[in-house]
């Protein structure tokens, strides 16, 4: 009798082991938090290491022959057809150009980069104060946020330790920015890709350094 009870107890214990439910998730199965980098501080544009947006746009237009054979757009107040019409007077396909104040401000930020940035960063928000320019509040949670006037959507997220800011306008065109801090934290590199809306697709690079005497690490 004792042997039967012992054997029965063993079977019950073994069955309970199989019915215990799923195993706890291993470390590699858990969702990984995005790698974030502290971009806070003051940053000064280095024009020698940064691209000239007008020159890059001109090169892009020349590379594809330029619409209508005319010069490329030169940004707000510049030549080449200005904001509301294609350069050179040639025909244009696709959605009409956005000539709103918000669009003008966005284009100005492309052609006239901020000479100085002041960045304040928390877990939920990155505030970017462009000297004599815009104040941007970015939320790196991967969600889409409408701009104040609803003319564009902005999505910000961390990808492999780089901050990616994607702005898509409701009337077409997008600007994708990738913010990267070099390992010694002495330079902030902003790679920008402008697609649609005006001119050809153009990649731009801006390099910011620490102000003289700023030993932030």
HELIX and SHEET records of a PDB file:
HELIX    1   1 UNK A    2  UNK A   18  1                                  17    
HELIX    2   2 UNK A   27  UNK A   29  5                                   3    
HELIX    3   3 UNK A   53  UNK A   63  1                                  11    
HELIX    4   4 UNK A   67  UNK A   69  5                                   3    
HELIX    5   5 UNK A   87  UNK A   89  5                                   3    
HELIX    6   6 UNK A  101  UNK A  111  1                                  11    
SHEET    1   A10 UNK A 135  UNK A 138  0                                        
SHEET    2   A10 UNK A 126  UNK A 130 -1                                        
SHEET    3   A10 UNK A 116  UNK A 121 -1                                        
SHEET    4   A10 UNK A  41  UNK A  45 -1                                        
SHEET    5   A10 UNK A 202  UNK A 209 -1                                        
SHEET    6   A10 UNK A 187  UNK A 195 -1                                        
SHEET    7   A10 UNK A 174  UNK A 181 -1                                        
SHEET    8   A10 UNK A 162  UNK A 169 -1                                        
SHEET    9   A10 UNK A 152  UNK A 159 -1                                        
SHEET   10   A10 UNK A 144  UNK A 146 -1                                        
END                                                                             
